[in-house]
Amino acid sequence: VTGLSLDYAFGNFNEGSFFVGVTYTRASSDGESDSDSVFNLGYGKASGEGLDWGVSIDSEEQDLTLGVTRWFEDGLGIGAGITILEEDELFQISAQYKW
């Protein structure tokens, strides 16, 4: 699964803010792939230092996503999250880099 998100905060993301965003995801398995774009609404802290977190809900299926990222020196971060789907859960672990 690969994805790309773009969010706009209505306040200061460094301290915590409501946001809207759009997310594009693509999943491939057994030679087949599926992609989707959804709008998100949520609240989160994204300072790029220490512990960042967020909670959001998407516009299509109203899936709830909770995530945290722990930032280290040199712009490296490790993230973990869960998306609660209608009949299942999706867990994610990510390596991130900020510049």
KOLDRENTOR-405730 format. One record per residue: residue number from 1; x, y, z of N, C-alpha, C, O in turn; residue in one letter. Coordinates in nm, 2 decimals, m for minus. Layout:
BEGIN
(NUM,(X,Y,Z),(X,Y,Z),(X,Y,Z),(X,Y,Z),a)
...
This chain:
BEGIN
(1,(0.09,m0.12,0.00),(0.00,0.00,0.00),(0.09,0.12,0.00),(0.18,0.13,0.08),v)
(2,(0.06,0.22,m0.09),(0.13,0.34,m0.09),(0.03,0.46,m0.08),(m0.09,0.44,m0.13),t)
(3,(0.07,0.57,m0.02),(m0.03,0.68,m0.01),(0.04,0.81,m0.01),(0.16,0.82,0.02),g)
(4,(m0.04,0.91,m0.03),(0.01,1.05,m0.03),(m0.10,1.14,0.03),(m0.22,1.13,m0.02),l)
(5,(m0.07,1.22,0.12),(m0.17,1.31,0.19),(m0.12,1.45,0.18),(0.00,1.48,0.19),s)
(6,(m0.22,1.54,0.17),(m0.19,1.69,0.18),(m0.30,1.74,0.27),(m0.42,1.73,0.25),l)
(7,(m0.26,1.81,0.38),(m0.35,1.87,0.48),(m0.33,2.02,0.49),(m0.22,2.07,0.47),d)
(8,(m0.44,2.08,0.52),(m0.44,2.23,0.55),(m0.49,2.25,0.69),(m0.61,2.21,0.72),y)
(9,(m0.41,2.31,0.78),(m0.45,2.34,0.92),(m0.52,2.47,0.93),(m0.48,2.57,0.86),a)
(10,(m0.62,2.48,1.02),(m0.69,2.61,1.04),(m0.63,2.69,1.16),(m0.68,2.79,1.19),f)
(11,(m0.53,2.63,1.21),(m0.46,2.70,1.32),(m0.31,2.67,1.31),(m0.25,2.66,1.20),g)
(12,(m0.25,2.65,1.43),(m0.10,2.62,1.43),(m0.08,2.47,1.45),(m0.11,2.41,1.55),n)
(13,(m0.03,2.40,1.34),(m0.01,2.25,1.35),(0.10,2.22,1.46),(0.10,2.11,1.51),f)
(14,(0.18,2.31,1.49),(0.29,2.28,1.59),(0.23,2.26,1.73),(0.28,2.19,1.81),n)
(15,(0.11,2.32,1.76),(0.05,2.31,1.89),(m0.07,2.22,1.89),(m0.11,2.17,1.99),e)
(16,(m0.13,2.20,1.77),(m0.25,2.12,1.75),(m0.36,2.20,1.68),(m0.38,2.32,1.72),g)
(17,(m0.42,2.15,1.58),(m0.52,2.22,1.50),(m0.62,2.13,1.43),(m0.58,2.02,1.40),s)
(18,(m0.73,2.19,1.40),(m0.83,2.12,1.31),(m0.77,2.13,1.17),(m0.70,2.23,1.14),f)
(19,(m0.80,2.03,1.09),(m0.74,2.03,0.95),(m0.84,1.96,0.86),(m0.93,1.88,0.90),f)
(20,(m0.83,2.00,0.73),(m0.89,1.93,0.62),(m0.78,1.88,0.53),(m0.67,1.94,0.52),v)
(21,(m0.81,1.77,0.45),(m0.70,1.72,0.37),(m0.76,1.63,0.26),(m0.88,1.60,0.26),g)
(22,(m0.67,1.59,0.17),(m0.70,1.49,0.07),(m0.59,1.38,0.08),(m0.48,1.41,0.09),v)
(23,(m0.64,1.26,0.06),(m0.54,1.14,0.06),(m0.57,1.06,m0.06),(m0.68,1.03,m0.10),t)
(24,(m0.46,1.02,m0.12),(m0.46,0.93,m0.24),(m0.39,0.80,m0.19),(m0.28,0.81,m0.14),y)
(25,(m0.45,0.69,m0.21),(m0.39,0.56,m0.18),(m0.40,0.46,m0.29),(m0.49,0.47,m0.37),t)
(26,(m0.30,0.37,m0.30),(m0.30,0.27,m0.40),(m0.26,0.14,m0.33),(m0.15,0.14,m0.26),r)
(27,(m0.33,0.04,m0.35),(m0.30,m0.09,m0.30),(m0.29,m0.20,m0.41),(m0.37,m0.20,m0.50),a)
(28,(m0.19,m0.28,m0.40),(m0.16,m0.38,m0.50),(m0.15,m0.52,m0.43),(m0.09,m0.53,m0.32),s)
(29,(m0.21,m0.62,m0.49),(m0.20,m0.76,m0.44),(m0.23,m0.86,m0.55),(m0.33,m0.84,m0.62),s)
(30,(m0.15,m0.96,m0.56),(m0.17,m1.07,m0.65),(m0.19,m1.01,m0.80),(m0.28,m1.06,m0.87),d)
(31,(m0.11,m0.91,m0.84),(m0.12,m0.86,m0.97),(m0.23,m0.77,m1.00),(m0.25,m0.72,m1.11),g)
(32,(m0.32,m0.74,m0.90),(m0.43,m0.64,m0.91),(m0.40,m0.52,m0.83),(m0.34,m0.53,m0.72),e)
(33,(m0.45,m0.41,m0.87),(m0.43,m0.29,m0.79),(m0.56,m0.21,m0.79),(m0.65,m0.21,m0.88),s)
(34,(m0.57,m0.13,m0.68),(m0.69,m0.04,m0.66),(m0.64,0.09,m0.61),(m0.55,0.09,m0.52),d)
(35,(m0.70,0.20,m0.65),(m0.66,0.33,m0.60),(m0.79,0.41,m0.57),(m0.89,0.39,m0.62),s)
(36,(m0.77,0.51,m0.47),(m0.88,0.59,m0.43),(m0.83,0.72,m0.37),(m0.72,0.73,m0.32),d)
(37,(m0.91,0.82,m0.39),(m0.88,0.96,m0.33),(m1.00,0.99,m0.24),(m1.12,0.98,m0.28),s)
(38,(m0.97,1.04,m0.12),(m1.08,1.08,m0.02),(m1.04,1.21,0.04),(m0.92,1.24,0.05),v)
(39,(m1.14,1.28,0.09),(m1.12,1.40,0.17),(m1.12,1.36,0.32),(m1.19,1.27,0.36),f)
(40,(m1.05,1.43,0.40),(m1.04,1.40,0.54),(m1.07,1.53,0.63),(m1.04,1.64,0.58),n)
(41,(m1.12,1.51,0.75),(m1.14,1.61,0.84),(m1.09,1.56,0.98),(m1.12,1.44,1.01),l)
(42,(m1.01,1.64,1.05),(m0.95,1.58,1.17),(m0.89,1.69,1.26),(m0.90,1.81,1.24),g)
(43,(m0.82,1.64,1.36),(m0.74,1.72,1.45),(m0.61,1.66,1.48),(m0.60,1.54,1.50),y)
(44,(m0.50,1.74,1.48),(m0.37,1.68,1.51),(m0.27,1.78,1.54),(m0.28,1.90,1.53),g)
(45,(m0.15,1.72,1.59),(m0.03,1.80,1.61),(0.07,1.75,1.52),(0.10,1.63,1.52),k)
(46,(0.14,1.84,1.44),(0.24,1.80,1.35),(0.35,1.90,1.35),(0.37,1.97,1.25),a)
(47,(0.43,1.90,1.46),(0.54,1.99,1.47),(0.67,1.94,1.41),(0.75,2.02,1.37),s)
(48,(0.68,1.81,1.39),(0.80,1.75,1.33),(0.91,1.74,1.44),(1.02,1.71,1.41),g)
(49,(0.87,1.75,1.57),(0.96,1.73,1.68),(0.89,1.65,1.79),(0.77,1.67,1.81),e)
(50,(0.96,1.56,1.85),(0.91,1.48,1.96),(0.80,1.39,1.91),(0.82,1.31,1.82),g)
(51,(0.68,1.40,1.97),(0.57,1.31,1.94),(0.46,1.39,1.87),(0.40,1.48,1.93),l)
(52,(0.43,1.35,1.75),(0.31,1.41,1.67),(0.20,1.31,1.67),(0.23,1.18,1.68),d)
(53,(0.08,1.35,1.66),(m0.04,1.26,1.66),(m0.15,1.32,1.58),(m0.15,1.44,1.55),w)
(54,(m0.24,1.24,1.54),(m0.36,1.29,1.47),(m0.47,1.19,1.47),(m0.46,1.07,1.49),g)
(55,(m0.59,1.25,1.45),(m0.71,1.17,1.44),(m0.80,1.23,1.33),(m0.81,1.35,1.32),v)
(56,(m0.85,1.14,1.24),(m0.93,1.20,1.13),(m1.03,1.10,1.08),(m1.03,0.98,1.12),s)
(57,(m1.13,1.15,1.01),(m1.24,1.07,0.95),(m1.24,1.11,0.80),(m1.23,1.22,0.77),i)
(58,(m1.27,1.01,0.72),(m1.27,1.03,0.58),(m1.41,1.06,0.53),(m1.51,1.02,0.59),d)
(59,(m1.42,1.11,0.41),(m1.55,1.16,0.35),(m1.63,1.04,0.29),(m1.75,1.06,0.28),s)
(60,(m1.57,0.93,0.25),(m1.64,0.83,0.18),(m1.71,0.73,0.27),(m1.83,0.72,0.28),e)
(61,(m1.63,0.65,0.34),(m1.68,0.54,0.43),(m1.69,0.58,0.57),(m1.73,0.50,0.66),e)
(62,(m1.65,0.71,0.61),(m1.64,0.76,0.74),(m1.55,0.67,0.83),(m1.58,0.64,0.94),q)
(63,(m1.43,0.62,0.77),(m1.33,0.55,0.84),(m1.26,0.64,0.93),(m1.22,0.75,0.90),d)
(64,(m1.24,0.59,1.05),(m1.16,0.66,1.16),(m1.02,0.62,1.16),(m0.99,0.50,1.16),l)
(65,(m0.93,0.72,1.15),(m0.78,0.69,1.15),(m0.72,0.76,1.27),(m0.74,0.88,1.30),t)
(66,(m0.64,0.69,1.35),(m0.56,0.74,1.46),(m0.41,0.71,1.43),(m0.38,0.60,1.39),l)
(67,(m0.33,0.80,1.45),(m0.18,0.78,1.42),(m0.09,0.86,1.51),(m0.13,0.97,1.56),g)
(68,(0.03,0.81,1.53),(0.13,0.88,1.61),(0.26,0.87,1.53),(0.29,0.77,1.46),v)
(69,(0.35,0.97,1.54),(0.48,0.96,1.49),(0.58,1.01,1.59),(0.56,1.12,1.65),t)
(70,(0.69,0.94,1.61),(0.80,0.98,1.70),(0.91,1.02,1.61),(0.97,0.95,1.53),r)
(71,(0.95,1.15,1.63),(1.06,1.21,1.55),(1.19,1.20,1.63),(1.20,1.21,1.75),w)
(72,(1.30,1.17,1.55),(1.44,1.16,1.61),(1.52,1.27,1.54),(1.48,1.35,1.46),f)
(73,(1.65,1.27,1.58),(1.75,1.36,1.52),(1.76,1.34,1.37),(1.72,1.24,1.32),e)
(74,(1.80,1.44,1.30),(1.83,1.44,1.16),(1.71,1.42,1.07),(1.72,1.37,0.96),d)
(75,(1.59,1.45,1.12),(1.46,1.45,1.05),(1.40,1.31,1.02),(1.31,1.30,0.94),g)
(76,(1.45,1.21,1.10),(1.39,1.08,1.08),(1.28,1.06,1.18),(1.28,1.10,1.29),l)
(77,(1.17,0.98,1.14),(1.06,0.96,1.22),(1.01,0.82,1.20),(1.02,0.76,1.09),g)
(78,(0.94,0.76,1.30),(0.88,0.63,1.29),(0.73,0.65,1.33),(0.70,0.71,1.44),i)
(79,(0.64,0.61,1.24),(0.50,0.63,1.27),(0.42,0.49,1.28),(0.47,0.39,1.23),g)
(80,(0.31,0.50,1.35),(0.22,0.38,1.36),(0.08,0.44,1.36),(0.05,0.55,1.41),a)
(81,(m0.01,0.36,1.31),(m0.15,0.40,1.31),(m0.24,0.29,1.29),(m0.20,0.18,1.25),g)
(82,(m0.37,0.32,1.31),(m0.48,0.22,1.29),(m0.59,0.30,1.22),(m0.63,0.41,1.26),i)
(83,(m0.65,0.23,1.12),(m0.77,0.28,1.06),(m0.88,0.18,1.08),(m0.87,0.06,1.05),t)
(84,(m0.99,0.23,1.14),(m1.10,0.14,1.18),(m1.20,0.15,1.06),(m1.27,0.25,1.04),i)
(85,(m1.21,0.04,0.99),(m1.30,0.03,0.87),(m1.43,m0.03,0.92),(m1.45,m0.06,1.03),l)
(86,(m1.53,m0.03,0.82),(m1.66,m0.08,0.86),(m1.66,m0.22,0.91),(m1.73,m0.25,1.01),e)
(87,(m1.58,m0.31,0.85),(m1.58,m0.45,0.90),(m1.44,m0.50,0.94),(m1.43,m0.62,0.97),e)
(88,(m1.34,m0.41,0.95),(m1.20,m0.46,0.97),(m1.12,m0.34,1.02),(m1.17,m0.23,1.03),d)
(89,(m0.99,m0.37,1.05),(m0.90,m0.27,1.09),(m0.78,m0.28,1.00),(m0.74,m0.39,0.95),e)
(90,(m0.71,m0.16,0.97),(m0.59,m0.16,0.89),(m0.48,m0.10,0.98),(m0.50,0.02,1.03),l)
(91,(m0.37,m0.17,1.00),(m0.26,m0.12,1.08),(m0.15,m0.07,0.99),(m0.13,m0.13,0.88),f)
(92,(m0.08,0.03,1.03),(0.03,0.08,0.94),(0.15,0.11,1.03),(0.14,0.16,1.14),q)
(93,(0.26,0.09,0.98),(0.39,0.13,1.03),(0.47,0.20,0.92),(0.47,0.16,0.81),i)
(94,(0.53,0.32,0.95),(0.59,0.40,0.85),(0.73,0.45,0.90),(0.75,0.48,1.02),s)
(95,(0.82,0.47,0.80),(0.94,0.54,0.82),(0.92,0.67,0.75),(0.88,0.67,0.64),a)
(96,(0.96,0.78,0.82),(0.94,0.91,0.76),(1.07,1.00,0.76),(1.15,0.97,0.85),q)
(97,(1.07,1.09,0.67),(1.19,1.18,0.67),(1.13,1.32,0.64),(1.05,1.34,0.55),y)
(98,(1.18,1.42,0.72),(1.14,1.56,0.69),(1.26,1.64,0.66),(1.37,1.62,0.71),k)
(99,(1.24,1.74,0.58),(1.35,1.83,0.54),(1.30,1.98,0.55),(1.38,2.07,0.52),w)
